[in-house]
Amino acid sequence: MTNIKNLHLSLDHNLLKEKLINTPNSLIIQDLDGVCMGLVKDPLNRVIQWDYVRAVKKMNSHFFVLTNGEHIGKRGVNNIVEKSAFSAQEVKEKGYYLPGLAGGGVQWQDSFGNVEHPGITKKELDFLGNVPHIVREKLTTFCKNNCSFFSIEEINHIIDAVILDNLVSPTVNINTFYEKLTDHNSIYITLQKEVKLLMDELLSQAEKEGLKNSFFVHYAPNLGRDDDGLEILRPATETDSGTTDFQFMVTGGIKEAGVLFLLNHYYYLHTGEYPLGKDFNVRKAPKNQGELLNLVVNNFDPQKMPFIMGVGDTVNSTVMEQDGKKIVRRGGSDRNFLQLIQNIGDTLNIDNAVVYIDSSGGEIKNRKPIKLGQNGEKTIVLEGPGDNQDDNEPLVLNFVFPEGHQQYCKFFMDVANSRKND
């Protein structure tokens, strides 16, 4: 069989399907929004296929989600799963919830909806609970001062859609503002800057309350990370909405650390032992790729390491000019966890797969679409989401699904229905 790690932007989904079906020791680690659900401006409007949910159940202990969203709450994925089923009671009794990590890695859930927040203190949860109220007050003031063309009713409606009062990752999603301010781009750009300042103020307030280093802000999309490991805002322009999601998150809640948590749990399920200990959580994990990889190499038996397929939809790169030189800013919410899966495969000589789903067809228009072309009668990918013109791009996207979440869900269901799971 062809080595998967040698493929780049491949459309040969049957090859990947055969690998998953015929490899008993395999693990899928998958993002949610844009991957198995279409991207929408208001998370309350998300829809998931019931047949896909049933396929997840069939994958048993070989599948986990890894998302910056949350399982619980009115905008959580659990509600979406319940709405897709014949009855919510069936979901609860038969264990159809999507197992895995949310909140970037700090919210763990099993298939029966039992939720834990390993490593988070009550004081941190209390601070997070106040964030949506502070954001609402600030946004209301901004609208009254800058958006006199909106009625009070309109302002309240927009803000209701913009503030995601998640338990461990309260979020400001300004996509609705971007749509409503189409003819007032300068106001939208100012709004983005104001929200950024508000996030900085919240971090400062947390420090004053004895919660220094408890939180960080996740920007989506972003321009990667700076030298201090902090994510870089993607500025809005006249033609680009830039960063639209501002997630106030718990430190340690980064997806690449979540990969280690999930691997630790996977080994327990299949070997009866936790390589990193039963109490390991993402807050105990190192913060950079090299140290995370070393933790895997030094603690996990390579003979028992599964074939891992990482699936995401948010990988980007932006070429910029700085001091007359070209620099490339690489970012995206899924980039780093996919990179770690690739690095694990390269280091341990395991044929891991990095899979990219093109979510540019959704309601949110800040995703670069995959460009297809013809090579004779064969359809090929001419351009992916990253900076393909730059040979220094470290992340290799082995497979792409240019038709988005519908195409991927069909693929996933075919795999689940054909595998013989333990």
VOGU-3710 file (C-alpha; in Angstrom, 3 decimals, decimal comma):
1> mtniknlhls> 0,000/0,000/0,000  1,159/3,545/-0,785  2,737/5,375/2,155  0,226/7,991/3,242  2,832/10,353/4,662  4,304/10,740/1,171  1,007/12,056/-0,208  0,187/15,765/-0,469  -3,294/17,164/-1,143  -4,465/13,765/-2,359
11> ldhnllkekl> -8,048/13,099/-3,491  -7,598/9,317/-3,258  -10,126/8,830/-0,467  -10,473/5,114/-1,192  -6,829/4,593/-0,215  -7,451/6,266/3,137  -10,703/4,369/3,584  -8,962/1,023/3,086  -6,287/1,992/5,596  -8,880/2,809/8,271
21> intpnsliiq> -10,990/-0,251/7,590  -8,068/-2,668/7,596  -6,123/-1,244/10,549  -7,688/-2,405/13,835  -5,332/-0,266/15,941  -6,388/3,108/14,600  -7,541/6,377/16,126  -9,419/9,295/14,579  -8,989/12,697/16,276  -11,401/15,127/14,680
31> dldgvcmglv> -12,499/18,755/14,883  -16,255/19,485/14,609  -17,357/22,819/13,110  -16,709/22,805/9,385  -15,712/19,130/9,483  -18,895/17,206/10,269  -21,177/20,266/10,380  -21,441/23,258/8,063  -20,058/26,579/9,299  -22,814/28,997/10,298
41> kdplnrviqw> -22,788/32,513/11,761  -24,936/31,529/14,735  -23,882/28,265/16,454  -27,518/27,715/17,460  -28,265/26,983/13,807  -25,759/24,133/13,434  -27,039/20,790/12,155  -25,452/17,343/12,378  -26,582/14,210/10,534  -28,022/11,474/12,737
51> dyvravkkmn> -26,424/8,829/10,517  -23,055/10,433/11,194  -23,710/10,318/14,959  -24,592/6,628/14,688  -21,367/6,043/12,759  -19,381/7,653/15,582  -20,970/5,173/17,989  -19,874/2,294/15,767  -16,264/3,524/15,877  -16,393/2,863/19,639
61> shffvltnge> -13,040/3,658/21,286  -11,321/4,532/18,010  -12,760/8,042/17,684  -12,527/11,250/19,740  -13,447/14,841/19,030  -11,045/17,709/19,722  -12,758/21,081/19,491  -12,489/24,631/20,772  -16,269/24,658/21,134  -18,048/22,962/24,021
71> higkrgvnni> -20,113/19,864/24,638  -22,594/21,481/27,039  -24,691/24,657/27,288  -27,297/26,040/24,921  -24,709/26,387/22,140  -22,969/23,112/22,915  -22,737/20,204/20,499  -24,775/17,923/22,767  -27,926/19,920/22,002  -27,266/19,561/18,282
81> veksafsaqe> -26,828/15,802/18,632  -30,077/15,533/20,620  -31,981/17,511/17,968  -30,696/15,192/15,232  -32,035/12,079/16,998  -35,540/10,653/17,102  -35,523/11,469/20,808  -33,057/13,073/23,201  -33,741/10,237/25,623  -32,334/7,743/23,123
91> vkekgyylpg> -29,096/9,744/22,935  -28,706/9,682/26,709  -29,701/6,061/27,299  -27,703/4,523/24,442  -24,664/6,798/24,613  -24,734/8,691/21,332  -22,919/11,818/22,520  -19,638/12,602/20,755  -16,789/11,505/23,050  -13,665/13,572/23,447
101> lagggvqwqd> -12,314/16,964/24,397  -13,925/20,398/24,070  -12,901/23,858/25,235  -9,569/23,261/23,491  -8,879/20,311/25,778  -10,255/21,181/29,237  -13,753/19,692/28,908  -13,843/15,898/28,736  -16,963/13,907/27,871  -17,735/10,232/27,350
111> sfgnvehpgi> -20,389/8,935/24,964  -23,055/9,053/27,695  -22,596/12,754/28,271  -20,669/12,532/31,536  -18,630/15,744/31,615  -15,514/16,616/33,618  -13,208/19,648/33,693  -9,852/18,172/34,734  -7,430/20,694/36,193  -9,810/23,688/36,422
121> tkkeldflgn> -10,475/25,377/39,770  -13,764/26,819/41,054  -12,190/30,286/41,185  -11,355/30,047/37,485  -14,869/28,859/36,627  -16,367/31,766/38,600  -14,243/34,288/36,678  -15,206/32,713/33,355  -18,876/32,939/34,338  -18,629/36,740/34,571
131> vphivreklt> -17,008/37,248/31,170  -20,234/37,197/29,051  -21,818/39,887/31,251  -18,776/42,164/30,918  -18,670/41,634/27,148  -22,387/42,420/26,770  -21,989/45,720/28,604  -18,995/46,741/26,467  -20,624/45,783/23,158  -23,864/47,567/24,042
141> tfcknncsff> -21,933/50,771/24,778  -19,944/50,414/21,534  -23,112/50,016/19,469  -24,834/52,994/21,061  -21,767/55,168/20,385  -20,960/53,933/16,861  -24,042/52,271/15,353  -26,861/54,822/15,679  -28,420/53,328/12,522  -29,336/50,219/14,573
151> sieeinhiid> -32,408/50,232/16,788  -32,110/49,099/20,413  -33,960/45,932/19,412  -31,478/45,257/16,594  -28,524/45,836/18,906  -29,858/43,353/21,447  -30,545/40,779/18,720  -27,023/41,099/17,283  -25,353/40,906/20,683  -27,400/37,820/21,583
161> avildnlvsp> -25,929/36,112/18,510  -22,400/37,425/19,082  -21,856/36,376/22,716  -21,391/32,648/23,284  -21,786/32,104/27,015  -19,840/28,843/27,097  -18,861/27,497/30,507  -15,092/27,167/30,010  -14,576/29,164/26,811  -16,837/32,253/26,700
171> tvnintfyek> -16,562/33,612/23,191  -17,219/36,759/21,181  -18,040/35,831/17,574  -18,313/39,022/15,513  -19,372/37,372/12,246  -22,879/38,796/12,633  -21,422/42,295/12,988  -19,369/41,734/9,835  -22,539/40,899/7,925  -24,543/43,798/9,383
181> ltdhnsiyit> -21,745/46,354/8,866  -21,101/45,591/5,186  -21,574/49,269/4,311  -19,675/50,456/7,381  -16,364/48,619/7,125  -14,435/51,175/9,156  -16,784/50,614/12,104  -16,250/46,851/11,869  -12,457/47,318/11,854  -12,748/49,552/14,927
191> lqkevkllmd> -14,980/46,953/16,599  -12,402/44,216/16,072  -9,751/46,396/17,718  -12,083/47,168/20,635  -12,834/43,493/21,244  -9,097/42,767/21,213  -8,565/45,491/23,840  -11,407/44,050/25,922  -9,772/40,620/25,902  -6,523/42,209/27,079
201> ellsqaekeg> -8,394/43,997/29,875  -9,990/40,735/31,006  -6,574/39,075/31,190  -5,300/41,975/33,296  -8,322/41,772/35,583  -7,773/38,034/36,063  -4,186/38,711/37,100  -5,351/41,289/39,662  -7,680/38,658/41,132  -4,850/36,187/41,640
211> lknsffvhya> -5,400/34,284/38,396  -2,207/35,162/36,581  -1,505/32,726/33,750  -4,922/31,064/34,214  -6,294/32,196/30,851  -5,378/33,091/27,294  -7,258/34,335/24,235  -7,681/32,129/21,179  -8,125/34,088/17,932  -9,780/32,413/14,956
221> pnlgrdddgl> -8,587/32,733/12,307  -5,152/33,874/13,415  -1,651/34,487/12,086  0,045/31,829/14,187  1,935/32,586/17,406  4,563/35,101/18,410  7,859/34,386/20,154  6,076/34,261/23,523  3,629/31,617/22,285  0,696/34,048/22,143
231> eilrpatetd> -1,642/33,905/19,170  -1,483/36,776/16,687  -4,677/38,567/15,670  -5,471/38,605/11,962  -6,411/42,265/11,342  -9,595/43,052/9,463  -9,236/44,871/6,135  -11,610/46,295/3,555  -11,887/42,856/1,953  -11,205/40,445/4,827
241> sgttdfqfmv> -13,115/39,982/8,096  -9,880/38,852/9,746  -10,159/37,373/13,243  -13,844/36,938/14,052  -13,750/34,573/17,055  -12,292/35,733/20,355  -12,315/32,800/22,777  -11,392/33,474/26,396  -9,920/30,116/27,304  -8,221/28,263/30,138
251> tggikeagvl> -4,433/28,129/29,873  -3,383/24,703/28,692  -6,529/24,354/26,621  -4,694/23,998/23,338  -5,526/21,250/20,898  -2,036/19,824/20,572  -1,975/19,148/24,331  -5,380/17,512/23,882  -3,799/14,989/21,507  -1,680/13,699/24,413
261> fllnhyyylh> -4,688/13,469/26,725  -6,594/11,465/24,112  -3,635/9,197/23,390  -3,209/8,577/27,123  -6,875/7,598/27,378  -6,729/5,492/24,201  -3,812/3,466/25,589  -5,757/2,883/28,813  -8,796/1,614/26,908  -6,694/-0,776/24,823
271> tgeyplgkdf> -3,879/-1,758/27,207  -5,273/-1,077/30,678  -2,482/1,388/31,469  -2,112/5,181/31,356  1,376/5,979/29,959  1,178/9,513/31,409  -0,693/8,549/34,569  -4,413/8,471/35,340  -4,515/12,121/36,444  -2,779/13,608/33,398
281> nvrkapknqg> -4,611/16,545/31,822  -3,787/19,277/29,315  -2,861/21,741/32,055  0,007/19,440/32,995  1,242/19,204/29,412  4,191/21,162/27,989  3,392/24,125/25,747  5,494/23,525/22,628  5,646/20,921/19,890  9,125/19,626/20,733
291> ellnlvvnnf> 8,364/18,945/24,396  4,983/17,398/23,580  6,645/15,072/21,073  9,340/14,119/23,605  6,633/13,223/26,105  5,175/10,791/23,566  8,541/9,283/22,621  9,592/8,804/26,245  6,343/7,359/27,605  4,323/5,576/24,924
301> dpqkmpfimg> 5,171/2,080/23,700  5,695/2,571/19,936  4,631/-1,025/19,290  1,163/-0,141/20,593  0,900/3,275/18,972  -2,206/3,470/16,738  -2,408/4,749/13,220  -3,746/8,260/13,849  -5,891/10,262/11,448  -6,188/13,940/12,383
311> vgdtvnstvm> -9,032/15,866/10,741  -9,508/19,640/10,675  -10,675/22,541/8,534  -8,775/25,554/9,871  -5,270/25,824/8,457  -4,041/29,015/6,861  -0,999/31,078/6,016  -0,582/34,722/5,113  2,350/36,205/3,212  3,240/39,666/4,533
321> eqdgkkivrr> 5,838/42,356/3,888  7,883/43,529/6,874  10,898/45,819/6,567  11,052/45,008/2,871  11,170/41,277/3,478  8,571/38,613/2,832  7,426/36,800/5,953  4,893/34,012/6,241  2,478/33,856/9,164  1,062/30,372/9,555
331> ggsdrnflql> -2,019/29,856/11,702  -5,370/28,177/12,027  -7,079/26,522/14,980  -6,285/23,017/13,741  -2,747/23,534/12,470  -0,844/22,657/15,648  -2,719/19,494/16,617  -2,422/18,227/13,044  1,274/19,089/13,082  1,813/17,067/16,264
341> iqnigdtlni> 0,046/14,039/14,774  2,294/14,330/11,713  5,401/14,681/13,888  4,467/11,618/15,959  4,129/9,604/12,783  7,445/10,816/11,359  9,336/10,201/14,618  7,889/6,755/15,371  7,721/5,698/11,699  3,936/5,367/11,756
351> dnavvyidss> 1,987/6,218/8,601  -0,288/8,827/10,219  -2,702/10,845/8,080  -3,421/14,565/8,156  -6,806/15,321/6,586  -8,170/18,726/5,590  -11,846/19,534/5,016  -12,659/22,545/2,813  -15,271/24,469/4,828  -15,222/27,563/2,605
361> ggeiknrkpi> -18,732/26,797/1,332  -20,348/27,658/4,669  -21,839/30,932/5,863  -18,493/32,175/7,187  -16,454/33,513/4,295  -12,923/33,831/5,728  -11,763/30,419/4,496  -9,647/29,997/1,396  -11,240/27,433/-0,970  -9,270/24,558/-2,426
371> klgqngekti> -8,505/25,110/-6,099  -9,027/22,092/-8,349  -7,814/21,455/-11,888  -7,372/18,727/-14,473  -4,356/16,633/-15,350  -5,683/14,843/-18,385  -8,851/13,131/-17,186  -7,711/13,178/-13,550  -8,895/15,857/-11,131  -6,077/17,203/-8,988
381> vlegpgdnqd> -5,623/19,886/-6,343  -3,824/22,919/-7,741  -3,816/24,940/-4,550  -4,568/24,131/-0,929  -5,200/26,372/2,083  -1,551/26,851/3,052  1,317/28,660/1,395  2,057/26,014/-1,211  4,505/28,328/-2,942  6,734/28,182/0,138
391> dneplvlnfv> 8,835/25,035/0,453  9,267/25,705/4,173  5,637/24,868/4,999  6,042/22,235/7,749  2,504/20,816/7,694  1,738/18,317/4,942  -1,973/17,864/4,262  -2,078/14,293/3,016  -5,743/14,216/1,982  -8,291/16,930/1,234
401> fpeghqqyck> -12,081/16,879/0,927  -12,885/19,784/-1,411  -16,666/19,258/-1,167  -16,732/19,943/2,541  -18,416/18,268/5,466  -21,013/16,376/3,425  -18,297/14,593/1,472  -16,335/13,811/4,612  -19,376/12,559/6,540  -20,199/10,116/3,762
411> ffmdvansrk> -16,603/8,884/3,796  -16,654/8,543/7,593  -19,927/6,594/7,586  -18,556/4,201/4,949  -15,529/3,556/7,172  -17,574/3,025/10,340  -20,014/0,676/8,614  -17,189/-1,442/7,170  -14,801/-1,714/10,144  -14,703/-4,593/12,580
421> nd> -14,227/-2,862/15,915  -13,267/-4,412/19,233
//
